[in-house]
Amino acid sequence: MTEPEPIENTLPVNRIQTLVFDNVPLSEIVVSLSQAYGVEIDIASIELEKYCLTATFTTDETLDEVLAVLCEVGGFSYEIKDNVYIIQK
């Protein structure tokens, strides 16, 4: 018997959401991502909280994929400490 393939996304297919951000502050994007993925996400500075972005994602993308795109576009980075995602400049 072969081992089952690991599941990258734990959301059932019928639970996949589309997340649309149109010139939205990062502080609001983080709230939506936290709710969609069930994790805590913090922003390290007030400057970053106000940074506005336009993007569309679906929750069949991993949070790491979403954050990688946001970081590339916004010129910031993130790290994970004690199961908390921290976005920083």
N, C-alpha and C positions, 0 to 999 in steps of 0.2 A: 504494500500500500504506500502511496506517495504522500508526502507532507502537503497540507493545503497551502496555497499561496497566501502571503500576508496581505491583509487588507489595508490600503493606504488611507481610505476615507471611511469613517465609521457611520456616516449618515446614510440612511436608506435612500435609494434613488428617488423616491417620491418626496423626499425631504430636502432635496437640493434647492437652494435659494439663489436668486440672482441679486447681487449687491451692486447698485448703481450709485455712483458718487459724481455729482456735477458741481465742480468748484466748491467742494465741501471741506471745512477745516479738519485737520488730522484728528483733533479731539473728538469729533463726531464719528469719523471713520473708525476710530479705535473702539468706540462704544458698540457700533454695529458688528465689528469683527469679534469682539469679546462675546457678544450674545450669540452670534452665528456659530462660533467654534467652541464656546464653553470654556474659555480661558481668560486669565487676567492679562491685560496689556496696559502698560504705563508709558507715559511720555516724559522724558527726562527734563524738558525745558518748556517754558511758556511760549517761547519763540516758535518751537515746533508745533505746539498745540494749535496755533493760529495759521499754520501753513496750509493752504488750500490745494486740493488735488481733484482731478477729474479722472475717473477710472470705472471700469465695470468688471466684476468678477462673479464667478459662481462658486458655491461651496463644495463643488466636486474638485476644486483646486485645493491643495493643502494650504494651511495658514502660512507655512514657510514660503511657498510659491508666491502667495499674495504679498507678503511682507517684502520679499526680494524685489518684486516689481515696484512697490511703493518706495522702497529705499533707493532703488536705481533712479527713479524719476525725481525723487525729492532730494537726493544727495545726502541721505542720512543712513544710519545703520541700526541694527538691533542685536540684542543679546538675550539670552535666557538665563535668569538667576532664580533659583528656588521655584521653578515652574511658573515664573512670571516673565512675560515678554516685555523688554524695555527698549523703546525706540529712543535713539540718541543721535546727536549731531556728530 
